């Protein structure tokens, strides 16, 4: 699946914002099982956003190091 670059770059932040929003909504919703669902989905979404952001950062750091190493040789 192809995504436009601005959307692709913003995706981890969207996941984290949705996760935080669901966690906040779980605090205010008083229906019996809905807060539990919001908590689980919110935590998973927040974790997915953080993992995606960290993996991209690590990949870009390694690529930059590799590029610098090949230019020096």
PDB file of N, H, CA, C and O in Angstrom:
ATOM      1  N   UNK A   1       0.845  -1.172   0.000  1.00  0.00           N
ATOM      2  CA  UNK A   1       0.000   0.000   0.000  1.00  0.00           C
ATOM      3  C   UNK A   1       0.892   1.237   0.000  1.00  0.00           C
ATOM      4  O   UNK A   1       1.859   1.314   0.758  1.00  0.00           O
ATOM      5  N   UNK A   2       0.569   2.183  -0.835  1.00  0.00           N
ATOM      6  H   UNK A   2      -0.216   2.121  -1.451  1.00  0.00           H
ATOM      7  CA  UNK A   2       1.345   3.409  -0.948  1.00  0.00           C
ATOM      8  C   UNK A   2       0.618   4.538  -0.225  1.00  0.00           C
ATOM      9  O   UNK A   2      -0.584   4.737  -0.400  1.00  0.00           O
ATOM     10  N   UNK A   3       1.370   5.269   0.589  1.00  0.00           N
ATOM     11  H   UNK A   3       2.346   5.108   0.732  1.00  0.00           H
ATOM     12  CA  UNK A   3       0.830   6.435   1.287  1.00  0.00           C
ATOM     13  C   UNK A   3       1.642   7.659   0.883  1.00  0.00           C
ATOM     14  O   UNK A   3       2.851   7.551   0.679  1.00  0.00           O
ATOM     15  N   UNK A   4       1.004   8.820   0.764  1.00  0.00           N
ATOM     16  H   UNK A   4       0.022   8.908   0.930  1.00  0.00           H
ATOM     17  CA  UNK A   4       1.780  10.036   0.516  1.00  0.00           C
ATOM     18  C   UNK A   4       2.781  10.262   1.650  1.00  0.00           C
ATOM     19  O   UNK A   4       2.499   9.955   2.809  1.00  0.00           O
ATOM     20  N   UNK A   5       3.946  10.799   1.305  1.00  0.00           N
ATOM     21  H   UNK A   5       4.174  11.049   0.364  1.00  0.00           H
ATOM     22  CA  UNK A   5       5.026  10.953   2.282  1.00  0.00           C
ATOM     23  C   UNK A   5       4.620  11.732   3.542  1.00  0.00           C
ATOM     24  O   UNK A   5       4.960  11.301   4.644  1.00  0.00           O
ATOM     25  N   UNK A   6       3.901  12.872   3.419  1.00  0.00           N
ATOM     26  H   UNK A   6       3.625  13.222   2.524  1.00  0.00           H
ATOM     27  CA  UNK A   6       3.516  13.582   4.657  1.00  0.00           C
ATOM     28  C   UNK A   6       2.642  12.725   5.582  1.00  0.00           C
ATOM     29  O   UNK A   6       2.795  12.772   6.803  1.00  0.00           O
ATOM     30  N   UNK A   7       1.736  11.950   5.005  1.00  0.00           N
ATOM     31  H   UNK A   7       1.612  11.911   4.013  1.00  0.00           H
ATOM     32  CA  UNK A   7       0.899  11.078   5.819  1.00  0.00           C
ATOM     33  C   UNK A   7       1.733   9.956   6.432  1.00  0.00           C
ATOM     34  O   UNK A   7       1.543   9.606   7.597  1.00  0.00           O
ATOM     35  N   UNK A   8       2.645   9.398   5.662  1.00  0.00           N
ATOM     36  H   UNK A   8       2.799   9.681   4.716  1.00  0.00           H
ATOM     37  CA  UNK A   8       3.520   8.338   6.155  1.00  0.00           C
ATOM     38  C   UNK A   8       4.371   8.828   7.324  1.00  0.00           C
ATOM     39  O   UNK A   8       4.542   8.107   8.307  1.00  0.00           O
ATOM     40  N   UNK A   9       4.898  10.029   7.232  1.00  0.00           N
ATOM     41  H   UNK A   9       4.759  10.615   6.433  1.00  0.00           H
ATOM     42  CA  UNK A   9       5.737  10.581   8.295  1.00  0.00           C
ATOM     43  C   UNK A   9       4.934  10.916   9.543  1.00  0.00           C
ATOM     44  O   UNK A   9       5.469  10.862  10.650  1.00  0.00           O
ATOM     45  N   UNK A  10       3.671  11.257   9.388  1.00  0.00           N
ATOM     46  H   UNK A  10       3.236  11.301   8.488  1.00  0.00           H
ATOM     47  CA  UNK A  10       2.828  11.667  10.509  1.00  0.00           C
ATOM     48  C   UNK A  10       2.138  10.482  11.187  1.00  0.00           C
ATOM     49  O   UNK A  10       1.572  10.642  12.268  1.00  0.00           O
ATOM     50  N   UNK A  11       2.174   9.297  10.573  1.00  0.00           N
ATOM     51  H   UNK A  11       2.634   9.167   9.694  1.00  0.00           H
ATOM     52  CA  UNK A  11       1.440   8.139  11.063  1.00  0.00           C
ATOM     53  C   UNK A  11       1.771   7.730  12.501  1.00  0.00           C
ATOM     54  O   UNK A  11       0.840   7.448  13.256  1.00  0.00           O
ATOM     55  N   UNK A  12       3.046   7.678  12.930  1.00  0.00           N
ATOM     56  H   UNK A  12       3.802   7.907  12.317  1.00  0.00           H
ATOM     57  CA  UNK A  12       3.300   7.319  14.330  1.00  0.00           C
ATOM     58  C   UNK A  12       2.659   8.296  15.317  1.00  0.00           C
ATOM     59  O   UNK A  12       2.189   7.895  16.381  1.00  0.00           O
ATOM     60  N   UNK A  13       2.645   9.572  14.959  1.00  0.00           N
ATOM     61  H   UNK A  13       3.027   9.898  14.095  1.00  0.00           H
ATOM     62  CA  UNK A  13       2.049  10.575  15.833  1.00  0.00           C
ATOM     63  C   UNK A  13       0.529  10.422  15.885  1.00  0.00           C
ATOM     64  O   UNK A  13      -0.088  10.664  16.923  1.00  0.00           O
ATOM     65  N   UNK A  14      -0.070  10.022  14.767  1.00  0.00           N
ATOM     66  H   UNK A  14       0.432   9.825  13.924  1.00  0.00           H
ATOM     67  CA  UNK A  14      -1.513   9.766  14.745  1.00  0.00           C
ATOM     68  C   UNK A  14      -1.839   8.600  15.672  1.00  0.00           C
ATOM     69  O   UNK A  14      -2.782   8.675  16.461  1.00  0.00           O
ATOM     70  N   UNK A  15      -1.053   7.511  15.577  1.00  0.00           N
ATOM     71  H   UNK A  15      -0.288   7.450  14.936  1.00  0.00           H
ATOM     72  CA  UNK A  15      -1.269   6.368  16.460  1.00  0.00           C
ATOM     73  C   UNK A  15      -1.163   6.787  17.924  1.00  0.00           C
ATOM     74  O   UNK A  15      -1.991   6.399  18.748  1.00  0.00           O
ATOM     75  N   UNK A  16      -0.140   7.583  18.244  1.00  0.00           N
ATOM     76  H   UNK A  16       0.533   7.898  17.575  1.00  0.00           H
ATOM     77  CA  UNK A  16       0.038   8.004  19.637  1.00  0.00           C
ATOM     78  C   UNK A  16      -1.085   8.924  20.100  1.00  0.00           C
ATOM     79  O   UNK A  16      -1.544   8.811  21.237  1.00  0.00           O
ATOM     80  N   UNK A  17      -1.535   9.833  19.236  1.00  0.00           N
ATOM     81  H   UNK A  17      -1.162   9.925  18.313  1.00  0.00           H
ATOM     82  CA  UNK A  17      -2.637  10.727  19.603  1.00  0.00           C
ATOM     83  C   UNK A  17      -3.937   9.954  19.805  1.00  0.00           C
ATOM     84  O   UNK A  17      -4.690  10.231  20.738  1.00  0.00           O
ATOM     85  N   UNK A  18      -4.194   8.991  18.934  1.00  0.00           N
ATOM     86  H   UNK A  18      -3.582   8.766  18.177  1.00  0.00           H
ATOM     87  CA  UNK A  18      -5.396   8.163  19.093  1.00  0.00           C
ATOM     88  C   UNK A  18      -5.306   7.367  20.397  1.00  0.00           C
ATOM     89  O   UNK A  18      -6.290   7.251  21.127  1.00  0.00           O
ATOM     90  N   UNK A  19      -4.135   6.827  20.682  1.00  0.00           N
ATOM     91  H   UNK A  19      -3.336   6.922  20.089  1.00  0.00           H
ATOM     92  CA  UNK A  19      -3.951   6.082  21.924  1.00  0.00           C
ATOM     93  C   UNK A  19      -4.183   6.943  23.146  1.00  0.00           C
ATOM     94  O   UNK A  19      -4.868   6.525  24.079  1.00  0.00           O
ATOM     95  N   UNK A  20      -3.619   8.142  23.152  1.00  0.00           N
ATOM     96  H   UNK A  20      -3.062   8.481  22.394  1.00  0.00           H
ATOM     97  CA  UNK A  20      -3.836   9.049  24.283  1.00  0.00           C
ATOM     98  C   UNK A  20      -5.293   9.474  24.391  1.00  0.00           C
ATOM     99  O   UNK A  20      -5.832   9.600  25.490  1.00  0.00           O
ATOM    100  N   UNK A  21      -5.927   9.696  23.241  1.00  0.00           N
ATOM    101  H   UNK A  21      -5.489   9.595  22.348  1.00  0.00           H
ATOM    102  CA  UNK A  21      -7.342  10.058  23.249  1.00  0.00           C
ATOM    103  C   UNK A  21      -8.221   8.953  23.816  1.00  0.00           C
ATOM    104  O   UNK A  21      -9.143   9.217  24.587  1.00  0.00           O
ATOM    105  N   UNK A  22      -7.931   7.717  23.431  1.00  0.00           N
ATOM    106  H   UNK A  22      -7.182   7.503  22.805  1.00  0.00           H
ATOM    107  CA  UNK A  22      -8.709   6.598  23.963  1.00  0.00           C
ATOM    108  C   UNK A  22      -8.455   6.384  25.444  1.00  0.00           C
ATOM    109  O   UNK A  22      -9.379   6.058  26.190  1.00  0.00           O
ATOM    110  N   UNK A  23      -7.217   6.563  25.878  1.00  0.00           N
ATOM    111  H   UNK A  23      -6.467   6.828  25.273  1.00  0.00           H
ATOM    112  CA  UNK A  23      -6.931   6.441  27.310  1.00  0.00           C
ATOM    113  C   UNK A  23      -7.657   7.525  28.105  1.00  0.00           C
ATOM    114  O   UNK A  23      -8.181   7.262  29.187  1.00  0.00           O
ATOM    115  N   UNK A  24      -7.686   8.734  27.567  1.00  0.00           N
ATOM    116  H   UNK A  24      -7.261   8.947  26.688  1.00  0.00           H
ATOM    117  CA  UNK A  24      -8.412   9.817  28.235  1.00  0.00           C
ATOM    118  C   UNK A  24      -9.918   9.547  28.230  1.00  0.00           C
ATOM    119  O   UNK A  24     -10.607   9.807  29.216  1.00  0.00           O
ATOM    120  N   UNK A  25     -10.418   9.025  27.111  1.00  0.00           N
ATOM    121  H   UNK A  25      -9.858   8.814  26.310  1.00  0.00           H
ATOM    122  CA  UNK A  25     -11.858   8.727  27.023  1.00  0.00           C
ATOM    123  C   UNK A  25     -12.241   7.629  27.999  1.00  0.00           C
ATOM    124  O   UNK A  25     -13.346   7.639  28.541  1.00  0.00           O
ATOM    125  N   UNK A  26     -11.340   6.682  28.230  1.00  0.00           N
ATOM    126  H   UNK A  26     -10.442   6.674  27.790  1.00  0.00           H
ATOM    127  CA  UNK A  26     -11.633   5.608  29.180  1.00  0.00           C
ATOM    128  C   UNK A  26     -11.829   6.155  30.585  1.00  0.00           C
ATOM    129  O   UNK A  26     -12.558   5.569  31.386  1.00  0.00           O
ATOM    130  N   UNK A  27     -11.200   7.243  30.881  1.00  0.00           N
ATOM    131  H   UNK A  27     -10.607   7.719  30.231  1.00  0.00           H
ATOM    132  CA  UNK A  27     -11.318   7.856  32.206  1.00  0.00           C
ATOM    133  C   UNK A  27     -12.709   8.461  32.413  1.00  0.00           C
ATOM    134  O   UNK A  27     -13.232   8.463  33.527  1.00  0.00           O
ATOM    135  N   UNK A  28     -13.310   8.980  31.314  1.00  0.00           N
ATOM    136  H   UNK A  28     -12.885   8.979  30.409  1.00  0.00           H
ATOM    137  CA  UNK A  28     -14.565   9.713  31.433  1.00  0.00           C
ATOM    138  C   UNK A  28     -15.807   8.899  31.099  1.00  0.00           C
ATOM    139  O   UNK A  28     -16.908   9.297  31.480  1.00  0.00           O
ATOM    140  N   UNK A  29     -15.674   7.776  30.402  1.00  0.00           N
ATOM    141  H   UNK A  29     -14.779   7.453  30.093  1.00  0.00           H
ATOM    142  CA  UNK A  29     -16.840   6.984  30.000  1.00  0.00           C
ATOM    143  C   UNK A  29     -17.274   6.099  31.161  1.00  0.00           C
ATOM    144  O   UNK A  29     -16.443   5.460  31.808  1.00  0.00           O
ATOM    145  N   UNK A  30     -18.581   6.064  31.425  1.00  0.00           N
ATOM    146  H   UNK A  30     -19.256   6.582  30.900  1.00  0.00           H
ATOM    147  CA  UNK A  30     -19.107   5.315  32.571  1.00  0.00           C
ATOM    148  C   UNK A  30     -19.871   4.048  32.173  1.00  0.00           C
ATOM    149  O   UNK A  30     -20.498   3.423  33.028  1.00  0.00           O
ATOM    150  N   UNK A  31     -19.833   3.664  30.922  1.00  0.00           N
ATOM    151  H   UNK A  31     -19.323   4.172  30.227  1.00  0.00           H
ATOM    152  CA  UNK A  31     -20.510   2.434  30.501  1.00  0.00           C
ATOM    153  C   UNK A  31     -19.696   1.248  31.021  1.00  0.00           C
ATOM    154  O   UNK A  31     -18.481   1.362  31.185  1.00  0.00           O
ATOM    155  N   UNK A  32     -20.333   0.139  31.277  1.00  0.00           N
ATOM    156  H   UNK A  32     -21.320   0.046  31.144  1.00  0.00           H
ATOM    157  CA  UNK A  32     -19.735  -0.975  32.014  1.00  0.00           C
ATOM    158  C   UNK A  32     -18.410  -1.490  31.442  1.00  0.00           C
ATOM    159  O   UNK A  32     -17.400  -1.445  32.144  1.00  0.00           O
ATOM    160  N   UNK A  33     -18.373  -1.976  30.196  1.00  0.00           N
ATOM    161  H   UNK A  33     -19.194  -2.013  29.625  1.00  0.00           H
ATOM    162  CA  UNK A  33     -17.144  -2.590  29.657  1.00  0.00           C
ATOM    163  C   UNK A  33     -16.385  -1.682  28.708  1.00  0.00           C
ATOM    164  O   UNK A  33     -15.247  -1.985  28.349  1.00  0.00           O
ATOM    165  N   UNK A  34     -16.977  -0.594  28.299  1.00  0.00           N
ATOM    166  H   UNK A  34     -17.901  -0.348  28.590  1.00  0.00           H
ATOM    167  CA  UNK A  34     -16.334   0.279  27.310  1.00  0.00           C
ATOM    168  C   UNK A  34     -15.014   0.872  27.785  1.00  0.00           C
ATOM    169  O   UNK A  34     -14.080   0.931  26.986  1.00  0.00           O
ATOM    170  N   UNK A  35     -14.874   1.316  29.029  1.00  0.00           N
ATOM    171  H   UNK A  35     -15.632   1.268  29.679  1.00  0.00           H
ATOM    172  CA  UNK A  35     -13.576   1.848  29.454  1.00  0.00           C
ATOM    173  C   UNK A  35     -12.450   0.815  29.369  1.00  0.00           C
ATOM    174  O   UNK A  35     -11.310   1.173  29.071  1.00  0.00           O
ATOM    175  N   UNK A  36     -12.748  -0.436  29.623  1.00  0.00           N
ATOM    176  H   UNK A  36     -13.674  -0.727  29.866  1.00  0.00           H
ATOM    177  CA  UNK A  36     -11.722  -1.482  29.523  1.00  0.00           C
ATOM    178  C   UNK A  36     -11.259  -1.639  28.084  1.00  0.00           C
ATOM    179  O   UNK A  36     -10.066  -1.778  27.817  1.00  0.00           O
ATOM    180  N   UNK A  37     -12.204  -1.616  27.169  1.00  0.00           N
ATOM    181  H   UNK A  37     -13.173  -1.503  27.386  1.00  0.00           H
ATOM    182  CA  UNK A  37     -11.860  -1.729  25.752  1.00  0.00           C
ATOM    183  C   UNK A  37     -11.038  -0.520  25.323  1.00  0.00           C
ATOM    184  O   UNK A  37     -10.032  -0.664  24.628  1.00  0.00           O
ATOM    185  N   UNK A  38     -11.465   0.676  25.737  1.00  0.00           N
ATOM    186  H   UNK A  38     -12.282   0.793  26.302  1.00  0.00           H
ATOM    187  CA  UNK A  38     -10.721   1.888  25.409  1.00  0.00           C
ATOM    188  C   UNK A  38      -9.299   1.833  25.968  1.00  0.00           C
ATOM    189  O   UNK A  38      -8.351   2.241  25.297  1.00  0.00           O
ATOM    190  N   UNK A  39      -9.152   1.333  27.186  1.00  0.00           N
ATOM    191  H   UNK A  39      -9.922   1.002  27.731  1.00  0.00           H
ATOM    192  CA  UNK A  39      -7.825   1.246  27.805  1.00  0.00           C
ATOM    193  C   UNK A  39      -6.914   0.311  27.016  1.00  0.00           C
ATOM    194  O   UNK A  39      -5.758   0.648  26.759  1.00  0.00           O
ATOM    195  N   UNK A  40      -7.413  -0.842  26.636  1.00  0.00           N
ATOM    196  H   UNK A  40      -8.352  -1.116  26.845  1.00  0.00           H
ATOM    197  CA  UNK A  40      -6.601  -1.824  25.921  1.00  0.00           C
ATOM    198  C   UNK A  40      -6.237  -1.308  24.531  1.00  0.00           C
ATOM    199  O   UNK A  40      -5.070  -1.346  24.140  1.00  0.00           O
ATOM    200  N   UNK A  41      -7.224  -0.830  23.791  1.00  0.00           N
ATOM    201  H   UNK A  41      -8.171  -0.799  24.109  1.00  0.00           H
ATOM    202  CA  UNK A  41      -6.963  -0.330  22.442  1.00  0.00           C
ATOM    203  C   UNK A  41      -6.084   0.919  22.496  1.00  0.00           C
ATOM    204  O   UNK A  41      -5.209   1.093  21.648  1.00  0.00           O
ATOM    205  N   UNK A  42      -6.305   1.777  23.468  1.00  0.00           N
ATOM    206  H   UNK A  42      -7.016   1.635  24.156  1.00  0.00           H
ATOM    207  CA  UNK A  42      -5.491   2.980  23.612  1.00  0.00           C
ATOM    208  C   UNK A  42      -4.047   2.659  23.941  1.00  0.00           C
ATOM    209  O   UNK A  42      -3.131   3.257  23.376  1.00  0.00           O
ATOM    210  N   UNK A  43      -3.836   1.721  24.849  1.00  0.00           N
ATOM    211  H   UNK A  43      -4.580   1.235  25.308  1.00  0.00           H
ATOM    212  CA  UNK A  43      -2.476   1.329  25.212  1.00  0.00           C
ATOM    213  C   UNK A  43      -1.771   0.677  24.027  1.00  0.00           C
ATOM    214  O   UNK A  43      -0.599   0.958  23.777  1.00  0.00           O
ATOM    215  N   UNK A  44      -2.471  -0.189  23.296  1.00  0.00           N
ATOM    216  H   UNK A  44      -3.423  -0.417  23.500  1.00  0.00           H
ATOM    217  CA  UNK A  44      -1.869  -0.823  22.121  1.00  0.00           C
ATOM    218  C   UNK A  44      -1.550   0.190  21.031  1.00  0.00           C
ATOM    219  O   UNK A  44      -0.508   0.102  20.381  1.00  0.00           O
ATOM    220  N   UNK A  45      -2.438   1.142  20.833  1.00  0.00           N
ATOM    221  H   UNK A  45      -3.284   1.213  21.361  1.00  0.00           H
ATOM    222  CA  UNK A  45      -2.206   2.172  19.826  1.00  0.00           C
ATOM    223  C   UNK A  45      -1.023   3.057  20.211  1.00  0.00           C
ATOM    224  O   UNK A  45      -0.193   3.391  19.365  1.00  0.00           O
ATOM    225  N   UNK A  46      -0.949   3.428  21.461  1.00  0.00           N
ATOM    226  H   UNK A  46      -1.623   3.157  22.148  1.00  0.00           H
ATOM    227  CA  UNK A  46       0.171   4.237  21.939  1.00  0.00           C
ATOM    228  C   UNK A  46       1.483   3.473  21.790  1.00  0.00           C
ATOM    229  O   UNK A  46       2.490   4.036  21.360  1.00  0.00           O
ATOM    230  N   UNK A  47       1.469   2.204  22.141  1.00  0.00           N
ATOM    231  H   UNK A  47       0.651   1.746  22.490  1.00  0.00           H
ATOM    232  CA  UNK A  47       2.667   1.377  22.018  1.00  0.00           C
ATOM    233  C   UNK A  47       3.067   1.207  20.548  1.00  0.00           C
ATOM    234  O   UNK A  47       4.254   1.253  20.224  1.00  0.00           O
ATOM    235  N   UNK A  48       2.096   1.013  19.666  1.00  0.00           N
ATOM    236  H   UNK A  48       1.132   0.976  19.930  1.00  0.00           H
ATOM    237  CA  UNK A  48       2.396   0.858  18.244  1.00  0.00           C
ATOM    238  C   UNK A  48       3.026   2.126  17.685  1.00  0.00           C
ATOM    239  O   UNK A  48       3.978   2.059  16.907  1.00  0.00           O
ATOM    240  N   UNK A  49       2.502   3.275  18.075  1.00  0.00           N
ATOM    241  H   UNK A  49       1.728   3.330  18.706  1.00  0.00           H
ATOM    242  CA  UNK A  49       3.079   4.541  17.618  1.00  0.00           C
ATOM    243  C   UNK A  49       4.500   4.728  18.101  1.00  0.00           C
ATOM    244  O   UNK A  49       5.360   5.168  17.339  1.00  0.00           O
ATOM    245  N   UNK A  50       4.760   4.402  19.355  1.00  0.00           N
ATOM    246  H   UNK A  50       4.061   4.044  19.974  1.00  0.00           H
ATOM    247  CA  UNK A  50       6.111   4.528  19.899  1.00  0.00           C
ATOM    248  C   UNK A  50       7.080   3.562  19.234  1.00  0.00           C
ATOM    249  O   UNK A  50       8.208   3.937  18.912  1.00  0.00           O
ATOM    250  N   UNK A  51       6.647   2.317  19.026  1.00  0.00           N
ATOM    251  H   UNK A  51       5.731   2.013  19.288  1.00  0.00           H
ATOM    252  CA  UNK A  51       7.510   1.333  18.365  1.00  0.00           C
ATOM    253  C   UNK A  51       7.817   1.765  16.939  1.00  0.00           C
ATOM    254  O   UNK A  51       8.963   1.685  16.496  1.00  0.00           O
ATOM    255  N   UNK A  52       6.809   2.215  16.230  1.00  0.00           N
ATOM    256  H   UNK A  52       5.879   2.279  16.590  1.00  0.00           H
ATOM    257  CA  UNK A  52       7.014   2.665  14.852  1.00  0.00           C
ATOM    258  C   UNK A  52       7.969   3.848  14.793  1.00  0.00           C
ATOM    259  O   UNK A  52       8.866   3.886  13.951  1.00  0.00           O
ATOM    260  N   UNK A  53       7.778   4.816  15.691  1.00  0.00           N
ATOM    261  H   UNK A  53       7.049   4.785  16.375  1.00  0.00           H
ATOM    262  CA  UNK A  53       8.655   5.990  15.719  1.00  0.00           C
ATOM    263  C   UNK A  53      10.101   5.595  16.042  1.00  0.00           C
ATOM    264  O   UNK A  53      11.033   6.085  15.404  1.00  0.00           O
ATOM    265  N   UNK A  54      10.290   4.712  17.029  1.00  0.00           N
ATOM    266  H   UNK A  54       9.533   4.314  17.547  1.00  0.00           H
ATOM    267  CA  UNK A  54      11.644   4.288  17.415  1.00  0.00           C
ATOM    268  C   UNK A  54      12.315   3.461  16.317  1.00  0.00           C
ATOM    269  O   UNK A  54      13.512   3.613  16.071  1.00  0.00           O
ATOM    270  N   UNK A  55      11.559   2.596  15.662  1.00  0.00           N
ATOM    271  H   UNK A  55      10.587   2.472  15.862  1.00  0.00           H
ATOM    272  CA  UNK A  55      12.145   1.791  14.580  1.00  0.00           C
ATOM    273  C   UNK A  55      12.568   2.665  13.403  1.00  0.00           C
ATOM    274  O   UNK A  55      13.631   2.453  12.818  1.00  0.00           O
ATOM    275  N   UNK A  56      11.744   3.640  13.059  1.00  0.00           N
ATOM    276  H   UNK A  56      10.880   3.812  13.534  1.00  0.00           H
ATOM    277  CA  UNK A  56      12.121   4.543  11.960  1.00  0.00           C
ATOM    278  C   UNK A  56      13.350   5.356  12.328  1.00  0.00           C
ATOM    279  O   UNK A  56      14.239   5.542  11.497  1.00  0.00           O
ATOM    280  N   UNK A  57      13.412   5.843  13.565  1.00  0.00           N
ATOM    281  H   UNK A  57      12.690   5.692  14.240  1.00  0.00           H
ATOM    282  CA  UNK A  57      14.569   6.617  14.005  1.00  0.00           C
ATOM    283  C   UNK A  57      15.835   5.776  13.963  1.00  0.00           C
ATOM    284  O   UNK A  57      16.881   6.238  13.507  1.00  0.00           O
ATOM    285  N   UNK A  58      15.739   4.538  14.441  1.00  0.00           N
ATOM    286  H   UNK A  58      14.890   4.162  14.811  1.00  0.00           H
ATOM    287  CA  UNK A  58      16.892   3.643  14.431  1.00  0.00           C
ATOM    288  C   UNK A  58      17.341   3.336  12.998  1.00  0.00           C
ATOM    289  O   UNK A  58      18.536   3.352  12.701  1.00  0.00           O
ATOM    290  N   UNK A  59      16.386   3.060  12.122  1.00  0.00           N
ATOM    291  H   UNK A  59      15.415   3.047  12.363  1.00  0.00           H
ATOM    292  CA  UNK A  59      16.713   2.763  10.731  1.00  0.00           C
ATOM    293  C   UNK A  59      17.412   3.954  10.068  1.00  0.00           C
ATOM    294  O   UNK A  59      18.412   3.783   9.371  1.00  0.00           O
ATOM    295  N   UNK A  60      16.890   5.137  10.285  1.00  0.00           N
ATOM    296  H   UNK A  60      16.078   5.276  10.852  1.00  0.00           H
ATOM    297  CA  UNK A  60      17.487   6.326   9.660  1.00  0.00           C
ATOM    298  C   UNK A  60      18.867   6.622  10.222  1.00  0.00           C
ATOM    299  O   UNK A  60      19.743   7.083   9.489  1.00  0.00           O
ATOM    300  N   UNK A  61      19.080   6.368  11.505  1.00  0.00           N
ATOM    301  H   UNK A  61      18.369   5.994  12.101  1.00  0.00           H
ATOM    302  CA  UNK A  61      20.400   6.554  12.102  1.00  0.00           C
ATOM    303  C   UNK A  61      21.393   5.578  11.503  1.00  0.00           C
ATOM    304  O   UNK A  61      22.514   5.958  11.162  1.00  0.00           O
ATOM    305  N   UNK A  62      20.993   4.334  11.376  1.00  0.00           N
ATOM    306  H   UNK A  62      20.083   4.026  11.653  1.00  0.00           H
ATOM    307  CA  UNK A  62      21.886   3.325  10.787  1.00  0.00           C
ATOM    308  C   UNK A  62      22.189   3.629   9.326  1.00  0.00           C
ATOM    309  O   UNK A  62      23.324   3.455   8.885  1.00  0.00           O
ATOM    310  N   UNK A  63      21.201   4.075   8.577  1.00  0.00           N
ATOM    311  H   UNK A  63      20.278   4.216   8.935  1.00  0.00           H
ATOM    312  CA  UNK A  63      21.430   4.415   7.175  1.00  0.00           C
ATOM    313  C   UNK A  63      22.397   5.592   7.057  1.00  0.00           C
ATOM    314  O   UNK A  63      23.252   5.605   6.172  1.00  0.00           O
ATOM    315  N   UNK A  64      22.268   6.570   7.935  1.00  0.00           N
ATOM    316  H   UNK A  64      21.574   6.560   8.654  1.00  0.00           H
ATOM    317  CA  UNK A  64      23.165   7.722   7.901  1.00  0.00           C
ATOM    318  C   UNK A  64      24.586   7.301   8.251  1.00  0.00           C
ATOM    319  O   UNK A  64      25.539   7.775   7.632  1.00  0.00           O
ATOM    320  N   UNK A  65      24.741   6.417   9.234  1.00  0.00           N
ATOM    321  H   UNK A  65      23.967   6.033   9.737  1.00  0.00           H
ATOM    322  CA  UNK A  65      26.069   5.924   9.595  1.00  0.00           C
ATOM    323  C   UNK A  65      26.678   5.131   8.448  1.00  0.00           C
ATOM    324  O   UNK A  65      27.867   5.268   8.158  1.00  0.00           O
ATOM    325  N   UNK A  66      25.871   4.306   7.795  1.00  0.00           N
ATOM    326  H   UNK A  66      24.906   4.195   8.030  1.00  0.00           H
ATOM    327  CA  UNK A  66      26.351   3.499   6.675  1.00  0.00           C
ATOM    328  C   UNK A  66      26.766   4.399   5.516  1.00  0.00           C
ATOM    329  O   UNK A  66      27.792   4.158   4.881  1.00  0.00           O
ATOM    330  N   UNK A  67      25.973   5.437   5.235  1.00  0.00           N
ATOM    331  H   UNK A  67      25.139   5.633   5.751  1.00  0.00           H
ATOM    332  CA  UNK A  67      26.300   6.357   4.153  1.00  0.00           C
ATOM    333  C   UNK A  67      27.588   7.107   4.439  1.00  0.00           C
ATOM    334  O   UNK A  67      28.403   7.305   3.539  1.00  0.00           O
ATOM    335  N   UNK A  68      27.781   7.525   5.680  1.00  0.00           N
ATOM    336  H   UNK A  68      27.119   7.364   6.412  1.00  0.00           H
ATOM    337  CA  UNK A  68      29.002   8.226   6.052  1.00  0.00           C
ATOM    338  C   UNK A  68      30.219   7.313   5.947  1.00  0.00           C
ATOM    339  O   UNK A  68      31.295   7.754   5.543  1.00  0.00           O
ATOM    340  N   UNK A  69      30.056   6.062   6.304  1.00  0.00           N
ATOM    341  H   UNK A  69      29.182   5.704   6.633  1.00  0.00           H
ATOM    342  CA  UNK A  69      31.155   5.101   6.249  1.00  0.00           C
ATOM    343  C   UNK A  69      31.561   4.825   4.795  1.00  0.00           C
ATOM    344  O   UNK A  69      32.751   4.717   4.498  1.00  0.00           O
ATOM    345  N   UNK A  70      30.599   4.713   3.904  1.00  0.00           N
ATOM    346  H   UNK A  70      29.633   4.801   4.145  1.00  0.00           H
ATOM    347  CA  UNK A  70      30.937   4.416   2.506  1.00  0.00           C
ATOM    348  C   UNK A  70      31.551   5.640   1.823  1.00  0.00           C
ATOM    349  O   UNK A  70      32.347   5.482   0.898  1.00  0.00           O
ATOM    350  N   UNK A  71      31.209   6.830   2.247  1.00  0.00           N
ATOM    351  H   UNK A  71      30.562   6.958   2.999  1.00  0.00           H
ATOM    352  CA  UNK A  71      31.794   8.030   1.667  1.00  0.00           C
ATOM    353  C   UNK A  71      33.245   8.216   2.112  1.00  0.00           C
ATOM    354  O   UNK A  71      34.060   8.756   1.364  1.00  0.00           O
ATOM    355  N   UNK A  72      33.566   7.776   3.316  1.00  0.00           N
ATOM    356  H   UNK A  72      32.904   7.337   3.924  1.00  0.00           H
ATOM    357  CA  UNK A  72      34.927   7.930   3.833  1.00  0.00           C
ATOM    358  C   UNK A  72      35.895   6.942   3.197  1.00  0.00           C
ATOM    359  O   UNK A  72      37.090   7.227   3.113  1.00  0.00           O
ATOM    360  N   UNK A  73      35.412   5.790   2.749  1.00  0.00           N
ATOM    361  H   UNK A  73      34.441   5.559   2.817  1.00  0.00           H
ATOM    362  CA  UNK A  73      36.283   4.758   2.165  1.00  0.00           C
ATOM    363  C   UNK A  73      36.800   5.151   0.810  1.00  0.00           C
ATOM    364  O   UNK A  73      37.544   4.391   0.189  1.00  0.00           O
TER     365      UNK A  73
END
